[in-house]
């Protein structure tokens, strides 16, 4: 599977290095190189791009600002390339796929690029998703997920047969977009449940594997339609 990507950096040497790394990676296809975020943004709407290697500190539009603009769940994934390590947590808050600290070598670059390929391959139809857990990607099968819980900057994925949830530094929205809508449903601003794992439903809560999950007001209608569809 090929991953189309672009590189954005206002430092010509740094931009050339990233582009050379892209060109020597067999599963990456370089679709463009830009010296500023504004020029890239003007082209992204008409380009088929799944991945952006993005510097953070740039004039006019910073890399972090561009990441927020693209952060609608349907845009390309972001790998930040920067000389400043204090942006790491902020990078995760915009759901960056990885964070390369300059100067980085090809081995480090390839590791980040491989994450992008794994994410690209993990579509909802394939029955699993990848979660960022510390410094690795953990594969979780859809059929094993009981429910997903937001917890500040993390999500907790509660898995069948496991006493502890898997904690991933990502957003509930990002996880929701990776799960098949016909099998999972948001029932609260902080919870997604597996419809097939529901034990019972009361007026104000969903019961799964001993957990009682409140139903948010704005999600009651969607859940009601699901119940009516399957009620005998």
N, C-alpha and C positions, 0 to 999 in steps of 0.2 A: 504494500500500500504506500503510495506516494503522498507526502505532506507538502502542500504548497505554502511557501513562507516568504516574508519580507524582512528586511533588517532596517532599523532606524537608529541613527547615531549622528550627533553633530560633530564628532571627532573623526576626520577622514581615515586615520590609521586604524582606529577601533572598528569603524564600519567596514573597511577592507578586510580586516582579520575575520570578522564574523561572516562576511560573504564568502571568503575562501573556505572557511569551515563548512558552510552550507554546501558549497559546490563539491566538496570531497566526501560528502555524506550521501550514500546511494539512495536513501529513501526520502531525501529532501529535494525540493525543486525551488530554486530562487526565482521569485516573480517580480522582485523590485528591491531597490536600495534607495534610501532617502536620508538626507541630512537634517531633516526636521520633521516633527510630528504632523504639522499642518499640511505639508505636501503629501504625506502618506494618507492622511485622513480623507483628503480630496479624491483619492484613488480607490480606497478600500471598498466603497459601495459597488464598484464595477469590477472588482477583482475576486477571483475564487481563491481565497487565502484562508488557511486553517491555523496558521501560526505566525506570531510576530516576535522577533528578537528586538527588544526595545530598551534603549538607554533611558535613564530617569531624568537626570539633570540636563535639560535643554532649554534654550531661549524660547520665548513666546508660549508654546504649549509644551508642558513637561510630559515625560513618559507616564507619570502617575495620572495626570489629567486625561491623557489619551486612553489609558486603561479603564478609567471610570466611564468615559464616553462609550467604549466598546463593551462595557460590562453589562450587556443585556441578555447574556446567556446564549445568544445566537451568533455572536461575533467570534473572531479567531481567538485562540488561546494565546497567553502572553508568557514569554520568558524574559525577565528583566536582565539587563547586562549593565552593571554599574560599578563604580569604584567606591561606593558608600554603603557600608553594611547596616546602617541604622534604618534603612528603608525596608528591611526584611518583613517585619510584622505588618506594615502598611501594605506591602506587596501581597501578602496572603489575604488581607481584607478585600482586595479587589480580585481575589481568586486567581492570582498568577499561578501558572503551572510550575515555574521554577525561578530561581534567583541566582544568577551567575555573577560572582564578585571578581571584578577586574584586578589584576590580570588573570585570566583563566586559560587553561590549555585545551587541546582538542578532546582529551579524554573527558573532561568536565562538561564540555559542550555536547559531546555525544550522549552523555548520560541524560542531559536535559532534553535533547532531541528525541531520544528513545522514549521518554515519558510522553512526549507529544504524540508519537506514533501509537503508543499504547492507548492513550485517551481517544485518539481518532478511531481506533479499531473497536473500542468498547461502546458500541451503539446500543440503545435499549433492546433492539431486536436480537442481540447476541446473548442475552441472558445473564449478563454480569456487568459490574462496574468496578472501577479502580478508585481506591481511596488513598489520599496522601496521609500517611501515618509516619510521623517523624521524618526519616530520610529515605523512605521507601514507598512504593506503591503496593497496596494490598488488594488482591482481587476478592470480591464478594459476589456470590451468586444471588440474583434477584430472589430466587425461591427460598433462600435462607434468611432474608430480611424480614423481621417482625414489624418494626417501626423505626423511624428516624426522628431524633430529637435535637432541636437547636439548643446550644449552650454557649452563649456569648459568641466568641470568634470561632467556636468549634461546632461540629455536629457529633452526636452519639448515634451510631448505627447499632441497634439491638438485633442480635443474630440468634436464630434458633439453635438451641443446644449449647450456647455459650453463656457463662455466668456473668461476664463483663462485656459491655458494649465496646465496639471499635470507635476510638475517637480520632477525628480527622479535622485538620485545620482548613476548613472550607465553609461554604454557606449552605443553608438549607435549600435555597433557590437553585444552586448549582446541582445539588444531589437530585432535587425534584426533576430537573430537566434531563437527567440521565436515566431516570426510571420510567418504565412504560406506563402511560396514563391509565390503561385498562386494568392494571394490576395494583396500582398505588393511588392514594388520594390524600391531599392535604385536608386535615380536619380541624386544624388549629394553626395559628401563625407560627407555632413552634413545633408542630408535629405532622409527620407524614406516616400513614399506616398502610400496611399490606392488606388489601381487601380480603384476600384468601385466608388470612390468619386471624380475622376477627372472630372471637368467641361469642360475644353478645354486644348488643347496642341498647343503651338506655336512653332516656330523654335528653340527657346532657353529656353523655360520655360513651366512649368506645372501650371495650374490654378485650385486651390481647395478652395472653400468656401471663396473667396475673396483674398486669398493669392497667390502670384506669386513666384513660386519656380524655381530657375535656374536649368537647366539640365547640369550636368558636362560632359565634353568631353568623359571621359571613360565609361559613362553610356548611351550614345546616341544610341549605337547599340542595346542594350537590349531593350530600350524603343521603338526603331524603329520596332523591331520584334513584340513587343506587339501591336503596332498600326496597322501594316500590317495584323496581325491575325484577327483584329476586324473591319477593314475598309471595307465598302460596296462599 
